[in-house]
């Protein structure tokens, strides 16, 4: 490669990074809610899993992640009509898990 080609490649990489970084920041920020709170804060769940918890099934972080997954599966069921038996079974499993406390 000539020096001129390397300079063009370097410039293209810089321009690409200058465009990709702000775009990535916008995409990363799109998961938060408009009022500035996220789902975990809404339910007062901890931000991270308690790695010293004697039972993962009693860890509030784990239960909240399970709830989020089930809600997503139920929303998918409502939109498409697919995986509805799985969504109902998952909801029953979560209810049993929460009732065991």
C-alpha positions, 0 to 999 in steps of 0.5 A, a space after each residue: 500500500 502506498 502512503 496515500 492509500 494508508 492516509 485514505 484508510 486512516 481518514 476513513 477509519 476516523 470518520 467511521 469511528 466519529 459516526 459510530 461512537 455517537 450512534 452507539 451511545 444513542 442506541 445504548 441509551 434507548 433502553 432507558 425509559 422516558 421518565 429516566 427510570 429503568 425496570 429494575 429501579 421501578 421494582 426496587 430490585 438490586 442492580 447486580 446479583 448477590 454472588 454470596 446468596 445461598 440460593 440463587 432462586 431467592 436472589 431478588 436480582 435473579 427473580 427480576 431477570 426471570 420476570 423480565 424474560 417472562 414478560 417479554 415472552 408474554 408480549 411475544 405471545 400477544 403479538 404473534 400468538 406463538 409460544 403461548 403455552 411456554 409463556 403460561 408455564 413460565 408464569 406458573 413457574 415464577 408464581 411457584 418460585 415466589 410462593 416458596 419464599 
